[in-house]
Amino acid sequence: MGKPKKRTSPRATGARRSHLVVKLARAVNKKSPVKAYTTRRESGKKLAAVK
């Protein structure tokens, strides 16, 4: 049987959609008074303390 072709351009490290979203959310959280949701662990205590 034939072999599957290899991917010619593997996804760059950290280029996952979820990673990009978290990166943007952290950038927003540094500047904006309105906090964006990053991850369950990061957002829990910090967001609760802000409110």
N, C-alpha and C positions, 0 to 999 in steps of 0.2 A: 504493500500500500504506500501511497505518497505521504510525504511528511508535511506537516503544516508549515507555512511560511513564517519566518520570524518577523517581529514588528520592526519596521525600519526606523521608527522614531519612538523610543520608549518615553513614557511620561516623565517629565522632569520631577525631581524630588520636591515635595511640598506644593505641587501644582494641582493637587486634588481640590475639588470645589469646596469641600468643607474646610480645608486648610486656608484657602484664600478668603473665605467668609470670616473665619476666626481672626485672621490677620487684619482685615478691614475693621471688624468689630472692636478689636483692641485699640486700633488707631483712633476710632471714634471715641472710645471711653477715656482716652487720655485728654481730649480737648473738650468734648461736649458735656454739658450738665445732664443731658438725657443719656442714660447708660444703655448700651446695646448688649444683648445676650451673647456671651461667648461660649462657655462650656458649663456643664452642670456644676462642676466643682468650683470653677472660678466665679460664677455668677451668684451662687447661693448666698453665702455669708456677706459678700461685698454689697450686693444689691439690697439685701435686707437691711444692712447697716445704713445705707444711703436714705432709705425711706423712713 
